[in-house]
């Protein structure tokens, strides 16, 4: 191998390495922060009750994002963080829907109880003559 071909090989290798590094976007700090915030909101909203699988997936994806970020795989970390945020949003929405459905069921039960008491009261009240 001549010195020139060795230099060309080394130059090509360096360019390839530089190009590989250049394809990585900036560190996904904003995406990671957003995902953490949305997951914390989902946890506080009680998403575990109605959307345990979505919430667990969000936690797992955030963990994967943190790992990829620490390995400087920023594009991969960004994808995981965005996916975690989306799953946390879904978990929060399902939690809100579950809470609303439970509240609606309680209102229906309360109305039925009032209707029954009203009917019972009307049946025991003596009728006044006209």
Secondary structure, DSSP 4 states (H G I P E B T S, - for coil): --HHHHHHHHHHHHHHHHHHHHTS-S--HHHHHHHHHHHHHHHHTTHHHH-HHHHHHHHHHHHHHHHHHHTT-HHHHHHHHHHHHHHHHHHHHHHHHHHHHHHHHHHHHHHHHHHHHHHHHHHHSPPPP-
